[in-house]
């Protein structure tokens, strides 16, 4: 349904030059509405209301361009307006739900500057039931062909000094702890200075924060600001005006200080604002995904969600090393590196992980440190480190792939680039050919360190384009990938479903090599990092204390049960089973939940949610009748009711509840848990007791035979 | 022969700390000598004498490094001294002579800083009979591993206000006209501002010039300063102090302002100073080549010097276009580009060049504009322009390569990168595979426009490394190349003989698309640009006026005969036969010289030379008894004697003399020439008359039968 909005169009065109400020477009869906107008200067402005109350006050739009005549934010008139109502459903290749409704009203405002050279600019607005999105489009025109964006002026003028869950506006890292402050208190300097565990920090503006930015108003309204479909543009930071509570776009510059190089016809990413009076609606929203383009891959049957084990945590905790050798400049008489005897990716050790994965139905085994380069890879801004095709001599690549295949397991390739994206770009083809020749179907990539091309940033346009190249080229080889130290996710996994997960946030690993992340961390991630897409958080650590050889007092900031719950609360089609096989064997009863929990879902329900405090989900396994619940809390213990009203009416199920024991506490007693089984049905309301820093995990499967005598009905 | 210089060594080590300034190393070869010392600050200094007279006064050496403790130019003591006398000969794969003598004395001074962290620095000096070279070496050491050069302090303190032949110290182009001024008058601002015909100009220092820098003293001494073996480092500019006449190294910075990223063990390029009281010695010098590493390619039999015709000059003069279409944004209903009807690289036209080449024994035919991208390639700093594998629809690549092969001709591939080296890097493998699949053995590359990675420069370290990658990768496919808009040559064709030529200077093409280069230009190039290596100058234009459709008053700045002479005076193993077939057919008698002249030589003699005025060479064809003479003059007419004493004693030869006619003049009557044949021998002295802007070309072949009656003995 596409039609001219005749009335508005005529009104605007006939009167805009006289009293532009009095004319405005209004676009509504449910409780949300969006207003657009040109102000007295012919400058576009938008505003957002929820339940007739302002959420975003009239806010600036437009650009400063590089060219001498650079004003592209005012002196506009409206040439026309198109509108569209869309209501469709689509099925993701993998995801949290089987089918996604995409329901919105759209208005495209066609603007033209009234002065020479009469440049054209379109703004496309979409209003959904749970939020609004808008983007700029630069139509094909002789007046604007190639151009450089110096500044994007998009602002978000908020209505008060909301509570904000933020990380510093860093161009190179999103692996920060979350700060919870009022907007008026945003100042990232301490956070940046303290984050010495982050390899590269570039945060020149003390008052800039990253998106997804989660906000909560004094009236209890939840607001989330992010972007969708970040392609061929740089990432958006938000600069906070601490007195007016206005946020404004601040793009990540390139090596010479430009923000984006565009060629009309072109469009920016979508700027997104989710709004609801229920926190759960933020988590349930599919708006960011909907604003991305549909899948562009011709086939997707080769894309396989999976759990994977791997040679990884043992390096994080100092048990073994990525490199075969401690130093690159110490070699034997033959010029070979002198082995340190602690190399993780050796054939015998990898077979141990393959055996473990095979025994427990885990599809993948990741091996990091398999290839040459690790002996001298970090921190030197060195362009040529890894070639991605040369194994260390103690890693028998052919034999291991043969062995893994014989055990029904596949090895996952690892490509650390050390931030040298140019080197990776040049070697991608040979690396992917090598993978396919040896049976690898997927790869985990890493970008630790300063980016090369030097002067470019992890979240700048050049790297955004690198990741698009990666997604397309990997797909051409039918390779899936999981990118660490990646650009921030914006729902591109709809368009490129082989881009299965990213790190792009502070993962579980920080509990190994740093002092860790506090218990609230996992209650904030779903409202922030995960709004953009799946996170490879690497959950499942079972040895909660004393695991770190070089820092024996280090400990996880969760209970063991909370680690189970993360498989449900932190959505990803790739989930690592991150701990050592022997640590799982020591808690085989709890490990059953990890064996059972799937990574692809038909349905998802948010049971409870409050950013910084708790989240709880129930999810239904793809193609099966099994449900899984995960609930996590912050440092506070918490009671939670989980009504099982999503179960099929009249049907009985066996629920296995993995609960923190009454004496459990993340700090003092994290490995204390109880596992109980009950018969449950649609009317059951599970009462979950979460310890401080704890959680709950429940698997629910249809009863296909009478329950054992020892299992009673849940009361 | 490698030995400890015991006396110097002991003297230095025992007394250096007390009276460092009084101790110095002296290294002599023939008339040249070099002195080295540490001054009172423990700072290294060198000086150069010629015939006991100073050429370079004691001058600074060393570096400022990026790290906090960045002083790497003083506080040194001498740890030891090694010396070496080398006298060897080597045979280039192709070149000006069959065999090259490499004869030098070397001293390596091992320095160490006397303060923590006691870093090591070696300086290697070589003194030849015609010049000196030195380079810095950073030995493997725990005190200095990865490091960044912020500044190189190498200076050349000259002894007076010499005459200098210079072009501006531009990071991105060396296609400037030469300026001839005193050192005290060096100021590149006017030259840079005037050079609007150069696409990218980056010359921030008004007093910086490029190397090779040719100098002449008031006493008639010729001095040439350049560098050799520029690998993994940025190009050196020279900043001129106009009052003290000191030149100092000024490296080309990268995107973030750093000069070089190094990893010890490492070395800088050689800094070279040629000195002689004869201009010819500068042209004869093989020192720059000798300072490069020997050939690293395992086989070289696939590397073929050749002449080539091509679809190229017709685009330069506006007869046809590189692109099939005038505009990228004008397409037919099918989305195809709308042909402009003037596309040069169409199948019919290319066959015409193939026929011409075949008929005249010209091995290669270059075709530019064969591939998609040209419709929108220039000036937009766009990363993805060309894919190097997609022909325009009117270029039948398979048929043309079949046709060329059937005629004994090979097509030369063309890869314009539009400066996007990242894009070329990523596509090199597929481009080279495509070439080999279709019968191409060599490629001409181009880098017109600002470099991508953005912020990098044509002559910076990143591009230097790009060209090394190019040379190695092309060699791995047995592909030879000729790079336009390339980094400045420094003799790397010894190490990578498949890198056969570069443009890297102001070629003949400027007489088409600009107001051209004055007649003196070709008398300066051998003393400047060509010191670094072969230049693809594209000589051989026969239509001297009225050739440029869009600028009918444009004309060549030479006579026709001078165009012939350039095949001898501008050395390259690749020489274009640049004009249209029909223009050669109009002067088929003169064209005989081009048919005859080879591109590979057994011997070379400089007959006469004075920078800015004239040069004349005689060269002996590789593996044959034929000699060829080329002489060129500036805007002055000139008489020149060419003694043929290089001919074999007692043998008679047939000389064909292509001379400017008495009424010839580059400006008014450039196509006026006379061709005469004589019998000559070892005792003959040819008297050559060069018109203003003119030249002379002579082919000399052994008389195998009695000379025709019409040919008399030369008197």
Interface residues (C-beta under 8 A of the other chain):
Chain A: X140 X145 X146 X254 X255 X256 X258 X261 X263 X329 X380 X381 X382 X383 X422 X425 X426 X428 X429 X430 X453 X454 X455 X456 X462 X465 X469
Chain B: X140 X145 X146 X254 X255 X256 X258 X261 X263 X329 X380 X381 X382 X383 X422 X425 X426 X428 X429 X430 X453 X454 X455 X456 X462 X465 X469
